[in-house]
């Protein structure tokens, strides 16, 4: 009987310390000059956000470390904001060094760990949008440009008129 109680206690402890799970994610990247403005908004359950708020500074440090690991030296001035009302975590940073020619950007930094490329995005006049599942999480990725664009697998540039 005591082994069952110990086992139940261990299961309850593991569940209580489980990693918060994102319910939805939206990534927006806006091109402006030689810089890309990156914004990632992750939606969490109220329960998971409460856990995040308890470990606020440690969580923020982990998120920034993960962002830098994922996108490398491109990341500049990262910030993490928690919104208890909306149950979201917002990460913002600047992406430097992705412009390879005037108004032309390489998105390998964003796409390298994803199972698709820019051809899976829907093209709009001044942007590209992906709406699907990434790592089991419903995800929207929006790439916005101040001009009509053309693209290939990992690059975007102004469209010739």
N, C-alpha and C positions, 0 to 999 in steps of 0.2 A: 504494500500500500504506500509506503514512503517513497519508493522509486517512482511511482506514478505521480505523486505530488511534486517531486523534484523535476521530473520531465515536464509537467505542466508549467511549473515555474520558469524553466528554461525557455520553453516555447513562448510564454508570455513576455519574457525579457527580450527575446529576439524580435518579436513582433513590435514591441514598444520602441526598439532602437532601429527599426527598419529604415532603409533609405527612402526619403521622400520621392514620390513618383510624379513626373510631369503628366498632366492630363491633356495638355495641348501646348503647342509651341508655334510662335510666329517670329520669323526673322525678316527684318527689313534692312536692305543695304541701299543707301542713296549716294550716288556719285556726285562729287562736287570738286572740281579742279583735280588736283593730284591725290585727293583723299577720298576714301569711301567711309561713310558714316554708318556704322553697324549698330543695330538695335535688336535684341532678342528678348521676347516676352514669353515667359513660361507660366502656365496656369497650373495651380496645385489645389488639392482638396483643402478645406479649412483645417482639417486635422494635420495634414502634412505641413501646411504653412505655419501652424502653431508650433510644430516641432522645429521648423527652420528658424522661427523667431527666438526660440529658446537658445539656439546655438548660433545666433546672428553673425557675430564676427568670424567665427570659425567657418561658417557656411560661406560667407562672402569671400574669404581667403581661398577656400576650396574652389569656388566658382571661377575666380580670377585665374588661379593656377591651371584649371581645366581649360579655360579659354586660351591661355598662352600656350598650353601644350597642344591644343587642337590647331591653332592658327599661327603659332610660332612668332617670329620676330615682326610680323605684320601688325600685331596688336600694339596700340598706343593709348594711353590714358583710360584704362578700363574703370568702369564704375558699376556697382551693383546696388539696386534699389528694391526694397521690399514694400509691397502694398498690401496691407492686411485686409482692407476693405474689399479689394478686387481679387484677393488671394493669388497675387502674381509676384514673380521675381523678374525684374528688368535688368538686363545687362547692356551697357552701352560702351562703345569704344570707337576709336578711329582706326582705320586700316590704312597703313602707309606702305608704299612700295609695290602696290599691285598694278599701278599704271605703267604700261610698257611703251606707250607712244601717246602723243597728245589725244586725250579723251578716250583712250583705249585701255581696257582693263583685263587682267588675267584673274580668273576666278578659281584657279587650282587650289588656292588656300582654303576656299569654302567647300569645294566639291571633292577634295581628295579622299575623304572618308565616307562619302555618300555613294550609294549603289547606282547613281545616274549622273547625267551631265546636263548641260543647258538645253539640249534638244528635248528633254522631258518637261521643260517649262513652257507655259503658254505665252506666246509673244503678243505683247500689246505695242501700241505705237512707241511709247517711251519706257517700256519696261518688260520684265519677264516675271512670270508667277508660276511657282510650283505649289500644288495642293495635293498632298498625299500622306503616306505613312512613312516615318523615318524612325527606325529603332523601336517600332511598336507604338509610336506616339503620333497622333494626327498633327501634321506640320504644314505650315504655309511659309514659303520663302518668296519674298518680293525683292526684285532688283529694279531700282528706279534710276533713270538717266535724264539729263536736261535736254535730250535730243532724241530724234528717231534713231533706232539702232539696228545693227546687224550683229550676228554672232555665229560662233562655231561651237564646238564641244565645251570649251572652257574660257572663251574670250568674247568680249563685247566691244563694239566700236561704233562710231557714227555711221549711219547709213548714207551711201552715196545718193545724191539726188539727180 
